[in-house]
Amino acid sequence: MVQLILLRHGQTVANVEGRWVGRGETELTPLGWQQAERTAARLAREVRDLAALYSSPLKRALDTATVVGRALGCLPVVIDDLREVDFGDMDGLTIAEMAARDPGLYARWLDKADSEFTWPGGDRRADFFRRVSSTFEGLLARHRSGTVIVVGHGGTIRAGLAHLFPVELGQWWTYKLENCALTRVEVGEDGARLVALNDAAHLAEIAADEESGKPSRGP
């Protein structure tokens, strides 16, 4: 049996500003780095059978994965197809800016069942899901046991879950995935089983400190 741990990157500048950034780059915030350190410390305590650590090539994910890898004593392996969806001409915009610029595109984007929806100059939804599904199938074919950590993006993790749970978790857009929260899936001969979705218990203290304006304590 393989345990998949799916990890969204730490908070970024674009996250704070509410902007879509897909294939573009955006830096981790100071809080994002703290989230990565807390997550790394938790994984170092809990993971005893690490098989591999994989990461999207985008800097926000790779920076997060590098922090995790340092704690676990390994280097992340970059897989290009773990990159986020390409928002094309809409990259860097907020939802409100996208709706104002192209109301028709916004209306079609709201229909999450529309697999033919295409970002102008970017990805078609069906192609993005196909890319992620193929990537997850490749990882599961490569590993038959142990823990596999995948550091990616909200879009790639949602698409991966939709592939693993096409019936039980078919509403892919409803998955709440906070920065550096852990989603655990066990995959064996009988299929996949969701163990935890969006587990952010290790981030509770720094989240509370962030809300109160207090400096967080320790890594």
QUIHUTA-V901182 format. One record per residue. N is the residue number from 0. PSI is psi in whole degrees, -180 to 180 (999 if undefined). Layout:
# QUIHUTA-V901182
[[N/PSI] [N/PSI]]
This chain:
# QUIHUTA-V901182
[[0/142] [1/136] [2/118] [3/128] [4/113] [5/126] [6/119] [7/146] [8/166] [9/168] [10/140] [11/169] [12/-41] [13/-37] [14/-45] [15/-40] [16/-6] [17/33] [18/143] [19/123] [20/116] [21/-92] [22/-10] [23/175] [24/148] [25/140] [26/153] [27/143] [28/169] [29/-39] [30/-39] [31/-40] [32/-40] [33/-42] [34/-43] [35/-42] [36/-44] [37/-42] [38/-42] [39/-43] [40/-40] [41/-45] [42/-35] [43/-33] [44/-36] [45/-28] [46/120] [47/-4] [48/44] [49/126] [50/-37] [51/157] [52/118] [53/154] [54/149] [55/153] [56/-13] [57/141] [58/-40] [59/-36] [60/-43] [61/-37] [62/-44] [63/-45] [64/-35] [65/-40] [66/-44] [67/-45] [68/-37] [69/-40] [70/-30] [71/-5] [72/36] [73/165] [74/140] [75/142] [76/123] [77/130] [78/116] [79/-35] [80/3] [81/2] [82/159] [83/166] [84/145] [85/111] [86/-1] [87/-128] [88/-15] [89/0] [90/131] [91/-5] [92/159] [93/168] [94/-42] [95/-40] [96/-39] [97/-42] [98/-38] [99/-37] [100/-40] [101/83] [102/-36] [103/-42] [104/-41] [105/-44] [106/-39] [107/-36] [108/-32] [109/-24] [110/92] [111/-12] [112/-5] [113/95] [114/-15] [115/-3] [116/133] [117/130] [118/127] [119/119] [120/7] [121/-147] [122/147] [123/138] [124/-45] [125/-39] [126/-40] [127/-47] [128/-38] [129/-42] [130/-47] [131/-41] [132/-44] [133/-39] [134/-46] [135/-39] [136/-40] [137/-41] [138/-42] [139/-29] [140/-29] [141/-29] [142/127] [143/-12] [144/169] [145/-174] [146/129] [147/120] [148/130] [149/118] [150/118] [151/-138] [152/166] [153/-45] [154/-46] [155/-37] [156/-42] [157/-43] [158/-37] [159/-41] [160/-39] [161/-35] [162/-43] [163/-31] [164/70] [165/-23] [166/-57] [167/-37] [168/47] [169/-19] [170/71] [171/-32] [172/-11] [173/-7] [174/120] [175/121] [176/98] [177/161] [178/128] [179/15] [180/154] [181/131] [182/125] [183/133] [184/130] [185/130] [186/120] [187/-163] [188/-27] [189/8] [190/-160] [191/147] [192/126] [193/120] [194/-42] [195/138] [196/124] [197/47] [198/108] [199/27] [200/-35] [201/-10] [202/0] [203/-41] [204/-45] [205/-28] [206/-41] [207/-41] [208/-38] [209/-42] [210/-34] [211/-10] [212/6] [213/148] [214/137] [215/157] [216/127] [217/172] [218/999]]
